[in-house]
């Protein structure tokens, strides 16, 4: 049997990230979402840069993942609050990504995180072809899916195993391991920016908190201040000793 291509029939050209809407026009749910995303990204970046020495990875923050063609186009996308995709370029054709298009790149995110503002019903919806949980589990299929609830200071982490999501049990620290990255995720109570809240954060496999650039700078500043104070105390002690010696008629050999 011989197949021929009719030259009069135009080939199907699927849209890319520059031709699809980058937003569905909805508001960010609360004032915590933006700093929460920055906190996660800032603190995990050194880990990802070490894993991806070639810089080939992408992080999406409230950005669309297109998984099917619909009209309007945004109905065929989910917009996780935070996600990470390994082994893909951060830029496409030299421009920043507007969205992540599965039919263009095929690699599923390793982690998808949702920040719950309401009851969490939407994030746990298993309605076939409509529910967010169903689409993540059966279509997009990230290795891990996390649901973070700030009001209850809790997180559920699911791992994709055997064609379905299974709950990951917490370890002895109350964290959830993500072995592919050598990190854990969990809840940290503290102040970030000017908000005192339970935050979703990363730790390394030994349980050390992964800090942000600003936290690192603050630690270095405090260390420098302590070093200065210690040196100043040593100088003052030396000055007192020198004064005592001179009072005793002894001129030390400086």
Helices and strands as residue ranges (DSSP letters): H 32-51, E 57-60, E 65-66, G 73-76, E 77-78, E 82-86, E 91-92, E 95-96, E 100-101, H 102-105, E 111-116, H 132-135, I 136-140, E 144-149, E 154-161, E 164-167, E 176-178, E 183-192, E 195-204, H 213-247
